[in-house]
Amino acid sequence: MMTQTTSTTAADEAKLPFWKRSHYLDRMTLKQLIVAYFQHYTIIAYLGLTALCVVAFAIWPTTPLRAAAAFFAALIVYPLVWHLLHQYVLHGQWMYKIKPLAGTWKRIHYDHHQDPNHLEVLFGALHTTVPTIFLATAPIGYAIGGIGGLAAAFAGGLLTTCYYEFMHCIQHLAFKPKWKWVQHMKQRHVEHHYFDEDGNFGITNYTWDRLLGTYYEKKDRPKRSATVFNLGYDEEVAKQWPWVKDLSGGIASGHPRRRAMGKEGFDPNRDKTAA
């Protein structure tokens, strides 16, 4: 019965338009990831906005030197901005305490830690990512080269985001990369998700983790954090700030992989479906 149900679900899933399908990275090949990645609406949007930046640069150009300086300035600023946002906003334990922000926090990070391999919640939401990328890159670009510099810097931020999102997917994909630097990157991020969430915030670049004292390896913190999957939002916290729990249909518990197989913990989505 379980096999038949699984097959039926997979068949029904295959009939859906690609933008409505669910993808789980631990069940995908690299080739399948590449196809799903370029079909995802956020990546299409980032590349479309990059094309608009090229048009804007053509209309309001700056010198090649200023354009290059603005573009590379964005590449330098981006890792620090991402690190700080990841540490102090996404892991800050304050957004879920504000009712209008609780749903946003749930969507952009809580859901990802609850179900790390679910592609659709791994990607950021455009209404949060695009303004952030713009604010992080546009001012410095404009200061360097006016509107042309702004366009170059914003394009740099958008393309860096595309790179971050792809490498983030790779870190959750069920395969071992050939390159040592990708293996290292993946291992640090796996530790962030499965051992201790309070560190290794960089995803693809751990320079700022090293400088700010948040870099670690599993041997440094061998004991799994009790809050690594729920980011500190547990039943006790939900009594005072219930909005994320209400939106989720409950608080999932247990290891994500074993929970997905029905071997441990509570999965509000699975129990909802079963009901």
N, C-alpha and C positions, 0 to 999 in steps of 0.2 A: 504493500500500500504506500509506504514511504517513497519507494522508487517511482511509482506511478505518479504520485503527487508532485514529486520533484521534476519529473519529465514534463508533466503538464504545465507546471509553472514556467519552466525554461522555454517551452514551446510558445506559451502565451507571451512571454517576455520578448521573444524573437519577433513577434508580429507587431510590436509597438514601434512607433517612429523612434529614431535613435535618441532624440532629445527627451523621451519619456522613459527610456530604459534605465535600469539600475546596473551599475558595474561594480564588481568587487575585485580589487587589485590582486588579492591573494589567490584568485581563481583565473587570472588572465595571463596571457603571454605578452612579450614585449610588442609583438606585431599588433595584437588586439588593443594594447594600450595606445599605440601610436594612432590607430584609426579612431578610437574613442576620444583621444586628446584633441585632435584637430576637428572633431565634430562637436566638441563641447561649446556651448554658446559663449562662455566667458573668453575662451581663447580666440574664437571668431571675432568677438568684440574688441579684444586687445589688438589684434592684427589689423582690424578695420580702423581703429583709432590711430594706430601707427601710420597707416596709409594717409589718413587725414593730416597727420603731423607733417608728412612729406609734402602734401599740397600746401599747407600753411607755410612751410619753409620756402617753397617755390615762390609764393606770393610776397612774403616778407623775409627775404634772405639776410643772412649775416655772412661774415667772412668764413672761409673753411676752418681757419684756426679757432675762431670763437665757437663755431658749431661743434667742432671736435672737443673743445674744452668743456662745453655745456653737456655734451653727450657723456663724456667720461666722468664728469663731476657727478652726474646722476648715478652712474655705476658705483662710485665710491660712497656716496651718501646712502644709497639704498640699503646696504646690509645693516648699517647702524640704525636707521629708522625702523627696519623690520624687527631687529632684535628688541628694541625698546618697546615697540607696540606688542610684540609677542609676550614679553615678560611682564609689562606693567598694565597692559589693557586686557589682552586675551587671558592671561593668568593672574590678573589683578584681584580677582574675587570681589569686585564691586559692581560690575554691570548687572549681574543677576539680582542685585538689591534695588535696582531702579526699574520699576515696572515697564516703562516704555522701551528700555534697553534690554530687558531680559530675553525677548525673542531674538534680538540681533545676536546677543552673546551665544545663545543656544545654537543658532544657525552657523555662526562663523567659527566657533571653536569647541563648545561643549559636545556637540554631536560628533565632531571629528575624533575626540578622545574616547567617546563612548563606542564608536565604530570606526577605528582608524583606517580600515581598508575600503570603506565605501567611497567610491570616486566622487559621487555627486555632492557629498558634504566635505570632501577634501578641498575642492576649489572654493576660493572666496566668492562672496556675493558681490556683484558689480556695484551695487549702491554703496558698498563700504570700500571696495578696493580702488575704484577709479578716482574718487575724490582724494583718497589718501595718497595715491601715486602722484596725482597732480600737485597736491600741496607739498609733497616731499621733494619734487623735482622742478616744478615750474618757476618758483621764485629765484632759485639759483641760476637757472637757465636764462631767465629774463635779465638778471643782473649781469650776466656774462655777455649776452648777445641780443638783447631785445626780444622781439617776438620770434625771430628766427632761432635764437638761442633757447627760448622757452620750448619751441616745437622740438628741437633736437634733444633737450633734456627730458621732456615728457615722453618722447619716443624711446629714449634710453630706459626710462622707468618701466614703460609698458613691455618692452622686449625682455628686460630683466625679470619682470613678473612672469612672462611666458616660460623663461628658463627655470625660475623657481618652481613653478607649478609642475613642469615636466619632471624635474629632478625629485620633487616631493612625491610624485606618483611612483617613480623608480624606487624610492625608499620603502614603499609599501608593496611593491610588486614581488611575487614569489620567485625570485631568481637571484643568483649571485653574480654581480657585475664583474667583468674581467679586469677593469682598471682599479688599482689599489686606492686611488683617491676617491673613487665613487664608493668602494667598499667601506672606507673610513667614514665618509659622509653618511652612508646608509646606517652603519652601526651606531653612530652617535644619535641619529634620529630615532632609531628603534629603541634605544635606551630611554630617550625622552618619553616615548609612548608606553613602554612596557616595564620600566624600572623606576624612574624618578622624573616627574614632570618639571621639577624646579631646577632646570638647567638644560644646556644644549639647545638654546633657543634659535640658533642661526639657520637651521634647516640645510642650507647649502654652503654657508660660510660661517665658520666658527671662530673667526679672528676676534670678534667682539666678546664672545663667550670667554675666550682666554684672557682678554684684557680686563673684563669686568668680573672675573672670578666665578662664572657660571658654567665653565667647561668641566666635564667629567667623563670618565670611562667607567664601565660597569664594575671593574675591580675596586674603584674608589667608593662606590655606593652599592655594595652587593645586595642589600636588603631592599626589597620592592616597597615603594611608597604606598601607603594605604589609600592615597587619593589620586593615584596616577591615571585612573580611568574616569573619575568623576570630577576632577579638579577641585575637590573640596565641597562640591555641592551634593550633600548626602541627605538622608531623611530628616536628620536633626535640623540642618540648615533650611530645608524646604518647609519646615513648620513655620518659620518666620518669613521666608521669601518663597512662596509656593509657585510662582509664575512659570518657571522653567519646568517644574514637575508637571504642572497642569498642561502645558503645551506638549510635553513628551508622552503623556499618558502614564507616567510613573517614572521611577528612577531605575535604570538598568543596573544590574550588579553582576559581579563575576568577571572572569577573563573574557575579553571580546571574542576570541576565537572559539573557546569552549562554550560560551554563551550562544554563539551563532549555531553551533551544532546541537544545542539543547542539552548539553552535558552538565552545565552548572549555571547558577545565577538566574536572574529575572530579566526577561527581554519584553518590554511593553509592546513593541511592534509585533513580535511573534505571538504573544498571548492575545493581542487584539485580533489578529488574523484567525487564530484558532477558535476564538469565541464566535 
